[in-house]
Amino acid sequence: MTSGSVANSLSSVWATSSRLPARASVARRRRPRSSISMATAVHSSSTSSYSRTTESRCGVSNIGFLPKFRCELWGVRRYRAIGLGTIFSLFAVLATGGTGASAQTAGGIEVLAAGDIAVCGGRGAAATARLLNRHEGAVLALGDLAYGEGTPWQFKHCYDPTWGRHKARTWPAPGNHDYRTPRAAGYFAYWGARAGPPGRGYYSFDLGAWHLISLNSNVAADPGSAQDAWLRADLAATRAPCILAFWHHPVFSSGPHGGDERMRPALRRLYEAGASLVLAGHDHIYERLAPHDPDGRRDAARGLRAFVVGTGGARLYRIRRIHPLSEFRFRDQWGLLRLQLQPGAYAWEFITVAGQVRDRGRAHCVARKQR
């Protein structure tokens, strides 16, 4: 995906068993300060009727061999267009801008995040997936998604039965376990275009007033690398007032892995561009770190607030040495970070699989200098 605003009419392409070309266009009437998101389609069984699951004004028509679907719909809605032997299950976010399935609530756009997720035979991924069932927001999967080697078999039999139910609204980043299969072949085969251009593992998209960037902490990000050149161009192009980036290896952490230097150059780029939030996994704990600069110094005015959320379902770690930036830590239960992304601000809470909120807060975005 590329950065920038999303147009009011967007096409999504997928494979089906129908004889018609698998291409649909989702559109709505222009409304100020809003844009349409990408629609994700899944093939199902055959029928020849058309129905809606929410009250809205929708229609379907065939022009030549191109089936067209139109809806005028507020917030997040799921609607179903059925015809000529193919069912398409579409998830669209209207009036929120951005890409992917996300929930527009009074508190903002909902995002749920965790990494270090699916272990075959384990209970954790199923427990956190049940938490996802209760929320409609976009999902950020922060790497190490299918243990232990990220093989196609492990994605199919360990990840897909749990978090895979939410694949259509998930935006992934790869972890080191996903790369134990050469070139992360299982990861890229499972996610396809959802993981960005083949083999790169970094991409960006807009969600309301926010620009989200998924980076690959398993490949070079230092100055002169392909990922660094892409990130510089992406940050220069976006005019979104708030930026969130996510990847697998944290630069700072109180977990046993501790900090990882490989993404410090990317952290510096983000800091210089006025980004507000960074999410990572790798250490199997939950931790919130104070706003800081790339060198680990507290910076309340311009600093990036970081979260480590390695609580998606793998075995949890002990917290051995508390990092000076650490403001809150928790390692007793699996859980999810829930964000509410608002224009100019954000709110967070960490929800355990037992339904307890163990950390929460709210802050304003860093004031970006538009170039």
Secondary structure by P-SEA (a helix, b strand, c coil): ccccccccbbbbbbbcccccccbbbbbbcccccccccbbbbbbbbbbcbbbbcccccccccccccbbbbbbbcccbbbbbbbccccccbbbbbcccccccccccccccbbbbbcccccccccaaaaaaaaaaaacccbbbbccccccccccccccccccccccccccccbbbbbcccccccccaaaaaaaaccccccccccccccccccbbbbbbbcccccccccaaaaaaaaaaaaccccbbbbbbcccccccccccccccaaaaaaaaaaacccbbbbccccbbbbbccccccccccccbbbbbbbccccccccccccccccccccccccccbbbbbbcccccbbbbbbcccccccccccccccccccc
